[in-house]
Amino acid sequence: MIETEPSFIPVQTRSERPKSTIRDDFAALTGREAAFKYTPVAELSALSDGPLDGAPLPIRVSGDAVGFAASLIERTDERIGGAGLPEDRLSAAAWQAFDKAQLLSITGEDAQTVTVVRDSAGAAPRAAHTVIEVAPNARATLVIENSGDAQLTENVEVLVGDGAHLTLVTVQQWADSARHVASHFVRAGRDATITHIVVTLGGALVRLNPSAHLVGDGSSAQLLGAYFADAGQHLEHQVYVFHEGPHTTSRVTYKGALQGKDAHTVWIGDVLIGPKAVGTDSYEQNRNLVLTEGARADSVPNLEIETGDIIGAGHASATGRFDDEQLFYLESRGIPEEEARRLVVRGFLAEIVQQIGVPELEERLTSAIEAELSEASVA
């Protein structure tokens, strides 16, 4: 059942949202809900209301297997639900429908990089559940690459043990017709560090909701995102950071570029600093670069503070066109205007891509961004 107190007052903030693992505990989506007012919910009806295939997604694993293991676990496993619970109908539908969860375990204390490829989701509506468990003091970079066709709603739980360091990178390069909805729940223990990086380039409609719950004393989170929307694409990211433990730190930076008619991006950032989160240091920002007429970027930062004993907290949001001074500088040095614009966009998104820490993937994503820019004029 939904975990909430009876009330006639509408939910006003992210922290007050009800939670349930049962789809029909949430009303059918209308688009008037606060969490879905920017989302074309009619395009997600098969995922929110219809039957879902709950069989585990096929995966391929590459990279250093020392200290890493992939397996399937039953729904009754005690780790399921340890990082968070659904806050909306789509997430609950995925939770209710999955058969077994994919467990990705990281135990090695030497830094390693592992890539999980998911490219066989198929066109039928389906659900998935993934649990990423990082043992205390373990260190790793885990890359999840999504491509091909998909009609997918899923939940990803990330349990980061005390003193552990995890960089989790998810890449969305879906086919043009794909629809992907995902809720990521991160729970960080004492002195744990999570760097969560999202790169979204492909898919007709992609809606990712990363949330980081900083429970342990001294835990920290860096949530980064880069996205590029073309004509007709809807790319949406709703980010939530809950500072619960003392002396926690978070930085949120999402940057996006848009070009083409009806290209639409949405970024909503929520930060909650709880009453026990003394010594918190938090900042979130979103930047959008609109390259053509007909594209729209919605950006909404929110901040809740329930204690006055913090180091600092702030947020920022900006949406605009090219910096004329940057273009003038490049053109004055003999670089043609079109190439100058490409350099500006590439540099704009490189701040995020270059923090992945996997040179081969960074190069591939930079090339993919170049390809996006080549598909349509940025004049």
LOTORFI-860093 format. One record per residue: x, y, z of N, C-alpha, C in turn; residue in three letters. Coordinates in steps of 0.05 Angstrom, whole numbers, padded with zeros to 5 digits, always signed. Layout:
// LOTORFI-860093
XYZXYZXYZAla
...
***
This chain:
// LOTORFI-860093
+00017-00024+00000+00000+00000+00000+00017+00025+00000Met
+00006+00047-00007+00020+00072-00008+00028+00081+00021Ile
+00054+00089+00023+00064+00098+00049+00060+00128+00052Glu
+00039+00137+00063+00034+00165+00067+00012+00169+00088Thr
+00011+00192+00099-00010+00199+00119-00035+00209+00105Glu
-00059+00203+00114-00083+00214+00101-00083+00244+00102Pro
-00090+00257+00080-00090+00286+00079-00106+00295+00056Ser
-00118+00319+00059-00133+00331+00037-00115+00352+00023Phe
-00090+00356+00033-00072+00376+00021-00056+00362-00001Ile
-00056+00374-00025-00040+00362-00047-00011+00360-00040Pro
+00003+00341-00051+00032+00338-00047+00046+00362-00060Val
+00062+00376-00044+00075+00400-00053+00105+00396-00059Gln
+00118+00378-00046+00147+00375-00049+00154+00345-00054Thr
+00178+00342-00065+00187+00315-00072+00188+00296-00048Arg
+00195+00306-00025+00198+00289-00001+00171+00279+00009Ser
+00149+00291+00001+00122+00283+00010+00109+00263-00008Glu
+00121+00256-00030+00108+00238-00049+00103+00211-00037Arg
+00079+00199-00042+00073+00172-00032+00090+00152-00047Pro
+00094+00128-00034+00110+00107-00045+00094+00081-00044Lys
+00096+00065-00065+00083+00039-00066+00096+00022-00088Ser
+00095-00004-00084+00105-00023-00105+00082-00034-00121Thr
+00058-00024-00117+00034-00034-00131+00024-00012-00150Ile
+00022-00019-00176+00016+00001-00196-00010+00015-00191Arg
-00031+00001-00184-00058+00013-00182-00062+00029-00156Asp
-00041+00029-00139-00042+00048-00116-00038+00077-00126Asp
-00029+00080-00151-00027+00106-00163-00048+00108-00184Phe
-00061+00131-00186-00081+00136-00206-00070+00135-00235Ala
-00087+00130-00254-00078+00130-00282-00068+00158-00289Ala
-00047+00159-00305-00034+00184-00312-00051+00201-00330Leu
-00052+00227-00324-00067+00245-00341-00050+00268-00352Thr
-00026+00271-00341-00009+00293-00349-00013+00318-00332Gly
-00032+00317-00314-00037+00340-00296-00021+00337-00270Arg
-00010+00313-00266+00006+00309-00241+00031+00326-00242Glu
+00039+00335-00218+00063+00352-00216+00088+00339-00228Ala
+00090+00313-00224+00114+00299-00234+00113+00293-00264Ala
+00089+00296-00276+00086+00289-00305+00075+00312-00322Phe
+00076+00336-00311+00063+00358-00326+00078+00366-00351Lys
+00103+00357-00354+00118+00363-00378+00121+00338-00396Tyr
+00110+00315-00387+00114+00290-00401+00090+00283-00419Thr
+00095+00274-00443+00073+00265-00461+00063+00237-00452Pro
+00047+00236-00431+00040+00211-00418+00024+00192-00437Val
+00010+00203-00456-00005+00185-00475+00014+00166-00489Ala
+00039+00174-00494+00058+00157-00508+00069+00135-00490Glu
+00062+00136-00464+00073+00116-00445+00050+00098-00435Leu
+00027+00099-00447+00004+00084-00436+00009+00054-00436Ser
+00024+00043-00456+00030+00015-00456+00047+00006-00432Ala
+00064+00025-00423+00081+00018-00400+00067+00024-00373Leu
+00049+00043-00372+00036+00050-00347+00011+00034-00342Ser
-00003+00024-00364-00029+00011-00360-00031-00017-00371Asp
-00014-00024-00389-00016-00050-00403+00000-00072-00389Gly
-00003-00097-00400+00014-00119-00389+00043-00115-00397Pro
+00061-00124-00380+00090-00121-00384+00104-00148-00382Leu
+00122-00152-00400+00140-00176-00399+00160-00171-00377Asp
+00160-00188-00356+00178-00184-00334+00203-00201-00335Gly
+00208-00215-00357+00232-00231-00359+00257-00214-00358Ala
+00279-00223-00345+00303-00207-00344+00314-00199-00371Pro
+00324-00175-00374+00336-00166-00399+00362-00181-00405Leu
+00366-00190-00429+00392-00202-00436+00414-00181-00434Pro
+00437-00189-00423+00460-00171-00420+00485-00184-00430Ile
+00505-00167-00437+00532-00176-00443+00551-00160-00426Arg
+00570-00174-00414+00589-00161-00395+00617-00162-00407Val
+00630-00139-00406+00658-00138-00415+00674-00122-00395Ser
+00700-00126-00395+00717-00111-00376+00730-00129-00356Gly
+00741-00117-00335+00755-00132-00314+00734-00146-00296Asp
+00734-00172-00296+00715-00188-00281+00724-00193-00252Ala
+00748-00185-00245+00758-00189-00218+00742-00172-00199Val
+00729-00184-00180+00714-00169-00161+00687-00160-00171Gly
+00678-00172-00193+00652-00165-00205+00637-00191-00212Phe
+00611-00192-00207+00595-00215-00213+00567-00206-00221Ala
+00555-00220-00240+00528-00215-00249+00512-00240-00245Ala
+00488-00237-00233+00471-00260-00227+00442-00251-00225Ser
+00423-00270-00224+00395-00264-00220+00387-00271-00192Leu
+00370-00254-00180+00360-00259-00153+00330-00258-00153Ile
+00318-00272-00134+00289-00273-00131+00277-00247-00121Glu
+00252-00243-00125+00238-00219-00116+00239-00216-00085Arg
+00242-00239-00072+00242-00239-00042+00269-00232-00030Thr
+00289-00228-00046+00316-00222-00036+00315-00196-00019Asp
+00327-00197+00004+00326-00174+00023+00338-00149+00012Glu
+00355-00151-00008+00367-00127-00020+00348-00111-00037Arg
+00327-00124-00047+00308-00110-00064+00291-00092-00046Ile
+00290-00066-00053+00277-00046-00037+00295-00032-00017Gly
+00320-00040-00017+00339-00029+00003+00348+00000-00004Gly
+00345+00008-00030+00354+00035-00038+00331+00054-00041Ala
+00307+00044-00045+00284+00062-00049+00260+00047-00060Gly
+00238+00061-00061+00212+00050-00070+00200+00068-00091Leu
+00182+00058-00108+00170+00074-00129+00154+00097-00118Pro
+00155+00119-00133+00140+00143-00126+00119+00150-00147Glu
+00117+00134-00168+00098+00140-00189+00088+00114-00202Asp
+00068+00116-00219+00055+00093-00230+00073+00077-00249Arg
+00090+00090-00264+00107+00076-00283+00128+00059-00268Leu
+00140+00071-00247+00159+00057-00231+00146+00033-00217Ser
+00122+00037-00206+00108+00016-00192+00100-00007-00211Ala
+00093+00001-00236+00086-00020-00256+00110-00038-00261Ala
+00133-00026-00263+00157-00042-00268+00163-00060-00244Ala
+00160-00049-00220+00166-00064-00195+00147-00088-00193Trp
+00122-00083-00199+00102-00104-00196+00106-00127-00217Gln
+00117-00120-00240+00117-00139-00263+00142-00156-00265Ala
+00165-00147-00254+00190-00162-00259+00190-00190-00246Phe
+00202-00209-00260+00203-00236-00250+00227-00240-00231Asp
+00251-00235-00241+00275-00236-00224+00291-00211-00229Lys
+00307-00203-00210+00323-00179-00212+00351-00186-00221Ala
+00363-00168-00237+00391-00171-00245+00408-00160-00223Gln
+00426-00176-00211+00444-00167-00190+00472-00163-00202Leu
+00483-00140-00198+00510-00134-00206+00526-00128-00181Leu
+00544-00145-00174+00559-00143-00148+00587-00134-00153Ser
+00596-00115-00138+00623-00104-00140+00636-00107-00113Ile
+00658-00121-00112+00672-00126-00086+00702-00119-00087Thr
+00713-00115-00111+00742-00110-00113+00749-00082-00102Gly
+00771-00081-00087+00781-00055-00076+00800-00041-00095Glu
+00809-00055-00116+00826-00042-00137+00807-00031-00158Asp
+00813-00006-00167+00796+00007-00187+00793-00010-00212Ala
+00769-00013-00223+00764-00029-00246+00742-00017-00262Gln
+00740-00024-00288+00718-00015-00305+00704-00038-00317Thr
+00678-00039-00314+00661-00061-00325+00639-00048-00341Val
+00634-00060-00365+00613-00050-00382+00591-00071-00385Thr
+00566-00063-00381+00543-00081-00385+00527-00070-00409Val
+00524-00086-00430+00511-00078-00454+00483-00090-00454Val
+00463-00073-00460+00435-00082-00462+00425-00072-00489Arg
+00423-00089-00508+00415-00082-00535+00394-00100-00547Asp
+00381-00116-00530+00362-00136-00540+00335-00134-00525Ser
+00327-00110-00518+00302-00107-00503+00278-00113-00520Ala
+00279-00107-00546+00257-00113-00564+00235-00092-00563Gly
+00216-00095-00580+00195-00074-00584+00171-00078-00566Ala
+00168-00101-00553+00145-00106-00536+00148-00092-00509Ala
+00127-00082-00497+00129-00069-00470+00139-00089-00449Pro
+00159-00079-00434+00170-00097-00414+00180-00081-00389Arg
+00185-00097-00368+00194-00086-00343+00220-00098-00335Ala
+00236-00084-00319+00262-00095-00310+00268-00083-00283Ala
+00285-00098-00268+00295-00090-00242+00324-00097-00239His
+00341-00078-00232+00369-00083-00228+00378-00074-00201Thr
+00394-00090-00187+00406-00082-00162+00436-00082-00165Val
+00448-00059-00160+00477-00057-00160+00487-00055-00131Ile
+00502-00075-00123+00512-00076-00095+00542-00072-00094Glu
+00550-00050-00081+00579-00044-00079+00588-00049-00050Val
+00606-00068-00047+00615-00075-00020+00630-00053-00007Ala
+00631-00052+00020+00647-00032+00034+00675-00030+00023Pro
+00685-00006+00018+00712+00000+00008+00718-00009-00020Asn
+00698-00020-00034+00702-00028-00062+00704-00003-00080Ala
+00717-00006-00103+00720+00016-00122+00716+00005-00150Arg
+00700+00020-00166+00695+00011-00193+00682+00033-00209Ala
+00685+00031-00236+00668+00045-00255+00651+00025-00270Thr
+00625+00029-00268+00606+00011-00281+00591+00026-00303Leu
+00593+00017-00328+00580+00029-00350+00557+00012-00360Val
+00533+00023-00362+00510+00009-00373+00503+00022-00399Ile
+00506+00008-00421+00501+00019-00448+00474+00008-00458Glu
+00456+00026-00465+00430+00018-00476+00428+00026-00505Asn
+00420+00007-00522+00417+00013-00550+00396-00006-00562Ser
+00389-00002-00588+00369-00018-00601+00341-00009-00595Gly
+00321-00025-00602+00294-00018-00597+00286-00025-00568Asp
+00266-00010-00557+00258-00015-00530+00231-00002-00524Ala
+00215-00015-00508+00192-00003-00495+00194-00013-00466Gln
+00208+00003-00450+00218-00007-00424+00213+00012-00401Leu
+00202+00001-00379+00201+00015-00354+00216-00001-00334Thr
+00233+00012-00318+00251-00004-00300+00258+00012-00275Glu
+00268-00003-00256+00279+00008-00231+00308-00002-00228Asn
+00325+00016-00220+00353+00009-00215+00360+00018-00187Val
+00367-00002-00170+00375+00004-00142+00405+00002-00139Glu
+00417+00022-00126+00446+00023-00123+00452+00025-00093Val
+00464+00005-00082+00471+00004-00054+00502+00007-00051Leu
+00510+00030-00042+00539+00036-00040+00548+00034-00011Val
+00565+00014-00005+00573+00008+00022+00591+00029+00034Gly
+00596+00027+00060+00613+00046+00074+00641+00048+00061Asp
+00650+00072+00055+00677+00076+00044+00680+00068+00015Gly
+00659+00060+00002+00661+00051-00026+00660+00075-00045Ala
+00671+00071-00069+00672+00092-00089+00661+00079-00115His
+00639+00090-00125+00627+00079-00150+00622+00102-00169Leu
+00631+00098-00194+00623+00115-00216+00604+00098-00234Thr
+00579+00106-00235+00559+00092-00251+00552+00110-00275Leu
+00556+00099-00299+00551+00113-00323+00529+00099-00338Val
+00507+00112-00345+00487+00100-00362+00485+00116-00388Thr
+00486+00102-00410+00486+00114-00437+00460+00105-00451Val
+00445+00124-00460+00420+00119-00474+00424+00126-00504Gln
+00429+00107-00520+00431+00110-00549+00411+00092-00563Gln
+00386+00094-00554+00365+00077-00564+00358+00084-00593Trp
+00344+00065-00606+00333+00070-00632+00313+00093-00632Ala
+00308+00104-00655+00290+00128-00657+00262+00123-00646Asp
+00253+00098-00646+00225+00093-00637+00223+00085-00608Ser
+00246+00083-00594+00246+00071-00567+00234+00090-00547Ala
+00222+00078-00526+00212+00092-00503+00223+00079-00478Arg
+00235+00095-00461+00249+00084-00438+00244+00102-00414His
+00234+00089-00393+00228+00103-00367+00244+00088-00346Val
+00260+00103-00330+00276+00090-00310+00277+00107-00284Ala
+00275+00094-00262+00279+00106-00236+00304+00094-00224Ser
+00324+00110-00217+00349+00101-00205+00348+00110-00175His
+00352+00090-00157+00352+00096-00129+00380+00090-00118Phe
+00394+00110-00107+00420+00107-00096+00419+00111-00066Val
+00431+00092-00051+00434+00095-00022+00463+00093-00015Arg
+00474+00114-00003+00503+00116+00002+00508+00114+00032Ala
+00527+00097+00040+00534+00093+00068+00555+00113+00077Gly
+00565+00108+00101+00585+00126+00113+00610+00129+00095Arg
+00617+00154+00090+00641+00160+00074+00641+00148+00046Asp
+00617+00140+00037+00615+00129+00010+00613+00152-00011Ala
+00623+00146-00035+00622+00166-00057+00609+00154-00081Thr
+00590+00167-00092+00577+00159-00117+00578+00181-00137Ile
+00588+00174-00161+00587+00192-00184+00568+00179-00204Thr
+00546+00192-00209+00525+00182-00226+00524+00199-00251His
+00530+00187-00274+00532+00202-00299+00512+00191-00319Ile
+00495+00208-00330+00475+00201-00350+00482+00215-00377Val
+00483+00199-00398+00486+00211-00425+00463+00200-00442Val
+00446+00219-00451+00422+00211-00465+00422+00224-00493Thr
+00423+00207-00514+00425+00217-00541+00402+00206-00558Leu
+00394+00181-00554+00375+00168-00571+00349+00160-00558Gly
+00329+00155-00574+00302+00147-00565+00282+00168-00571Gly
+00257+00160-00576+00235+00179-00581+00228+00193-00555Ala
+00226+00178-00533+00219+00189-00507+00236+00174-00486Leu
+00252+00189-00472+00268+00178-00450+00263+00195-00425Val
+00257+00182-00403+00251+00195-00378+00266+00181-00356Arg
+00288+00194-00346+00304+00182-00325+00302+00199-00300Leu
+00298+00184-00277+00295+00197-00251+00316+00187-00232Asn
+00340+00199-00231+00360+00190-00212+00355+00203-00185Pro
+00356+00187-00164+00354+00198-00137+00377+00187-00119Ser
+00389+00205-00104+00411+00196-00086+00403+00202-00057Ala
+00404+00182-00041+00397+00184-00012+00423+00182+00003His
+00433+00204+00013+00458+00205+00028+00453+00201+00057Leu
+00455+00176+00065+00448+00167+00092+00472+00169+00111Val
+00495+00159+00102+00518+00157+00120+00533+00183+00124Gly
+00544+00186+00148+00560+00209+00155+00583+00212+00135Asp
+00586+00235+00123+00608+00240+00105+00604+00229+00077Gly
+00581+00219+00070+00576+00209+00043+00574+00232+00023Ser
+00579+00226-00002+00578+00247-00022+00568+00236-00049Ser
+00555+00254-00064+00545+00246-00090+00550+00268-00111Ala
+00558+00260-00134+00560+00278-00157+00542+00267-00179Gln
+00522+00281-00187+00503+00273-00207+00507+00290-00232Leu
+00515+00278-00254+00522+00292-00278+00505+00282-00301Leu
+00498+00299-00320+00483+00291-00343+00489+00307-00367Gly
+00489+00294-00391+00491+00307-00416+00470+00296-00435Ala
+00456+00313-00450+00436+00303-00468+00434+00321-00492Tyr
+00426+00308-00515+00423+00323-00540+00397+00313-00553Phe
+00379+00332-00556+00352+00325-00567+00350+00336-00596Ala
+00341+00318-00614+00336+00326-00641+00306+00330-00645Asp
+00298+00336-00670+00270+00342-00676+00252+00319-00667Ala
+00231+00326-00652+00211+00306-00643+00219+00290-00619Gly
+00243+00292-00609+00252+00277-00586+00243+00290-00560Gln
+00236+00274-00540+00230+00284-00513+00249+00270-00494His
+00267+00285-00483+00287+00275-00464+00283+00289-00437Leu
+00278+00273-00416+00270+00284-00390+00287+00272-00368Glu
+00296+00289-00350+00312+00280-00327+00302+00294-00302His
+00293+00278-00282+00285+00289-00257+00303+00279-00235Gln
+00319+00296-00223+00340+00289-00205+00332+00297-00177Val
+00338+00279-00158+00331+00283-00130+00355+00275-00112Tyr
+00363+00294-00094+00384+00288-00075+00372+00293-00047Val
+00373+00272-00030+00364+00275-00002+00388+00273+00016Phe
+00395+00296+00029+00416+00296+00049+00403+00289+00076His
+00408+00264+00084+00397+00255+00110+00418+00255+00132Glu
+00441+00244+00125+00463+00242+00145+00478+00268+00147Gly
+00494+00271+00168+00510+00295+00172+00534+00296+00154Pro
+00544+00320+00149+00569+00325+00134+00569+00312+00107His
+00547+00314+00093+00544+00302+00066+00547+00324+00045Thr
+00555+00316+00021+00561+00334+00000+00549+00325-00026Thr
+00538+00343-00041+00527+00336-00068+00533+00359-00088Ser
+00537+00351-00112+00540+00369-00135+00523+00357-00158Arg
+00506+00373-00169+00489+00364-00192+00494+00383-00215Val
+00503+00372-00238+00507+00388-00262+00496+00373-00286Thr
+00475+00384-00298+00464+00373-00323+00466+00394-00345Tyr
+00474+00385-00369+00477+00403-00391+00464+00390-00416Lys
+00449+00406-00431+00436+00395-00454+00436+00414-00478Gly
+00434+00402-00502+00432+00417-00527+00408+00407-00542Ala
+00395+00426-00556+00370+00419-00571+00371+00431-00599Leu
+00361+00416-00618+00359+00426-00645+00335+00412-00659Gln
+00321+00428-00676+00300+00416-00692+00272+00421-00680Gly
+00252+00420-00698+00225+00425-00691+00215+00405-00670Lys
+00203+00415-00649+00191+00399-00627+00211+00383-00611Asp
+00237+00389-00613+00256+00378-00595+00250+00389-00567Ala
+00248+00371-00547+00239+00380-00521+00255+00366-00499His
+00267+00382-00482+00281+00371-00459+00269+00381-00433Thr
+00270+00365-00413+00259+00373-00386+00280+00365-00365Val
+00287+00384-00348+00304+00378-00325+00290+00389-00300Trp
+00286+00372-00281+00276+00381-00255+00295+00371-00233Ile
+00305+00389-00217+00325+00382-00196+00314+00388-00169Gly
+00312+00368-00152+00302+00371-00125+00324+00364-00105Asp
+00329+00382-00086+00349+00376-00065+00334+00380-00038Val
+00336+00361-00021+00325+00362+00006+00347+00359+00026Leu
+00350+00379+00044+00369+00377+00066+00353+00373+00091Ile
+00355+00349+00102+00339+00341+00124+00347+00353+00151Gly
+00331+00350+00171+00337+00363+00197+00362+00353+00211Pro
+00371+00329+00204+00396+00318+00217+00421+00322+00200Lys
+00417+00335+00176+00439+00337+00157+00456+00362+00162Ala
+00467+00364+00187+00484+00387+00193+00510+00385+00177Val
+00521+00408+00170+00546+00408+00155+00543+00401+00126Gly
+00519+00402+00115+00514+00396+00087+00526+00417+00069Thr
+00536+00408+00046+00546+00425+00025+00534+00416-00001Asp
+00517+00432-00014+00501+00423-00037+00499+00445-00058Ser
+00500+00437-00083+00495+00456-00105+00486+00441-00129Tyr
+00465+00452-00143+00455+00439-00167+00452+00461-00189Glu
+00457+00452-00214+00454+00471-00236+00446+00456-00262Gln
+00433+00470-00279+00425+00460-00305+00430+00481-00326Asn
+00442+00473-00348+00448+00492-00370+00437+00480-00396Arg
+00423+00495-00412+00413+00486-00438+00421+00505-00460Asn
+00429+00493-00483+00436+00509-00506+00417+00502-00529Leu
+00400+00522-00536+00380+00518-00557+00393+00527-00583Val
+00394+00508-00602+00408+00513-00627+00391+00522-00650Leu
+00365+00517-00649+00347+00524-00671+00320+00533-00661Thr
+00305+00546-00678+00277+00553-00671+00261+00527-00669Glu
+00240+00528-00653+00222+00505-00650+00229+00485-00629Gly
+00252+00489-00616+00261+00471-00594+00254+00484-00567Ala
+00249+00468-00547+00240+00478-00521+00254+00463-00499Arg
+00264+00479-00480+00277+00467-00456+00263+00477-00431Ala
+00253+00459-00414+00242+00466-00389+00262+00459-00367Asp
+00266+00477-00348+00286+00473-00327+00275+00484-00301Ser
+00273+00466-00280+00261+00474-00255+00278+00464-00232Val
+00294+00481-00220+00309+00473-00196+00293+00479-00170Pro
+00295+00461-00151+00280+00464-00125+00299+00457-00102Asn
+00296+00471-00080+00313+00467-00057+00296+00469-00031Leu
+00298+00448-00015+00285+00448+00012+00306+00445+00033Glu
+00306+00462+00053+00325+00462+00075+00311+00461+00101Ile
+00317+00440+00117+00303+00436+00143+00322+00439+00166Glu
+00346+00449+00161+00364+00455+00183+00381+00479+00175Thr
+00387+00497+00194+00403+00520+00187+00433+00516+00190Gly
+00441+00493+00201+00469+00488+00206+00482+00474+00182Asp
+00486+00489+00160+00498+00477+00136+00521+00494+00127Ile
+00538+00482+00110+00560+00497+00098+00550+00515+00075Ile
+00532+00503+00059+00522+00519+00037+00503+00503+00020Gly
+00485+00517+00006+00466+00504-00012+00457+00525-00033Ala
+00455+00516-00058+00446+00535-00078+00439+00520-00104Gly
+00427+00535-00122+00419+00524-00147+00419+00545-00169His
+00421+00536-00194+00421+00554-00217+00410+00540-00241Ala
+00399+00556-00259+00388+00546-00284+00390+00567-00306Ser
+00397+00559-00330+00399+00578-00352+00394+00564-00378Ala
+00379+00577-00396+00374+00567-00422+00378+00590-00442Thr
+00394+00585-00463+00399+00606-00482+00411+00596-00508Gly
+00418+00615-00525+00430+00609-00550+00461+00611-00548Arg
+00474+00611-00572+00503+00613-00572+00513+00638-00559Phe
+00536+00636-00547+00550+00660-00538+00563+00674-00561Asp
+00554+00697-00568+00564+00712-00591+00594+00717-00589Asp
+00603+00722-00565+00632+00728-00561+00649+00703-00567Glu
+00639+00680-00559+00654+00655-00566+00656+00651-00596Gln
+00633+00655-00609+00632+00652-00638+00651+00672-00652Leu
+00650+00697-00643+00666+00718-00655+00696+00711-00651Phe
+00703+00702-00628+00731+00694-00622+00741+00673-00642Tyr
+00725+00652-00646+00732+00630-00663+00733+00639-00693Leu
+00713+00654-00701+00712+00663-00729+00734+00683-00735Glu
+00742+00699-00715+00764+00718-00720+00790+00704-00724Ser
+00792+00679-00717+00816+00663-00721+00814+00644-00745Arg
+00795+00651-00763+00794+00637-00788+00777+00612-00788Gly
+00762+00606-00767+00745+00582-00766+00718+00589-00777Ile
+00709+00574-00798+00683+00580-00810+00660+00579-00789Pro
+00639+00594-00794+00618+00596-00774+00606+00569-00766Glu
+00599+00552-00785+00587+00526-00779+00605+00509-00761Glu
+00631+00509-00768+00650+00494-00752+00653+00506-00724Glu
+00653+00533-00723+00655+00546-00697+00631+00539-00679Ala
+00607+00537-00690+00584+00529-00675+00587+00501-00664Arg
+00597+00483-00681+00601+00455-00672+00621+00454-00649Arg
+00642+00470-00651+00662+00470-00630+00651+00479-00604Leu
+00633+00500-00605+00621+00510-00581+00603+00489-00568Val
+00587+00475-00584+00569+00454-00573+00585+00431-00561Val
+00605+00423-00576+00622+00400-00567+00635+00407-00540Arg
+00646+00432-00539+00658+00441-00514+00638+00443-00491Gly
+00614+00452-00498+00593+00455-00478+00587+00429-00464Phe
+00584+00407-00479+00577+00381-00468+00602+00365-00459Leu
+00625+00374-00468+00650+00359-00460+00655+00360-00430Ala
+00645+00381-00417+00649+00383-00388+00638+00358-00373Glu
+00616+00347-00384+00604+00324-00372+00618+00298-00382Ile
+00620+00296-00408+00630+00271-00421+00659+00265-00411Val
+00675+00285-00407+00703+00281-00400+00706+00272-00371Gln
+00685+00272-00355+00687+00263-00328+00680+00233-00325Gln
+00673+00220-00347+00667+00191-00346+00692+00175-00338Ile
+00715+00183-00348+00740+00169-00340+00746+00144-00356Gly
+00731+00139-00377+00736+00116-00395+00742+00128-00423Val
+00768+00131-00430+00775+00145-00455+00761+00134-00480Pro
+00759+00109-00483+00746+00097-00507+00716+00106-00508Glu
+00702+00105-00486+00674+00112-00485+00672+00143-00490Leu
+00689+00158-00477+00688+00187-00481+00691+00194-00510Glu
+00710+00182-00524+00714+00187-00552+00690+00179-00569Glu
+00678+00156-00562+00655+00147-00578+00631+00166-00574Arg
+00627+00175-00550+00605+00194-00545+00610+00221-00558Leu
+00634+00230-00557+00641+00255-00571+00635+00253-00601Thr
+00641+00229-00613+00635+00225-00641+00605+00224-00646Ser
+00590+00212-00627+00561+00211-00630+00549+00239-00628Ala
+00560+00256-00611+00550+00284-00610+00557+00299-00636Ile
+00581+00294-00647+00587+00306-00673+00568+00297-00694Glu
+00560+00271-00693+00541+00261-00713+00514+00274-00710Ala
+00506+00279-00685+00480+00293-00680+00481+00321-00693Glu
+00503+00335-00690+00506+00362-00700+00506+00362-00731Leu
+00516+00340-00743+00518+00339-00772+00491+00333-00785Ser
+00471+00323-00769+00446+00315-00780+00428+00338-00787Glu
+00433+00360-00774+00416+00384-00780+00432+00409-00776Ala
+00424+00430-00789+00438+00455-00787+00434+00466-00759Ser
+00455+00479-00748+00454+00491-00722+00453+00522-00726Val
+00447+00530-00749+00446+00559-00754+00422+00572-00741Ala
***
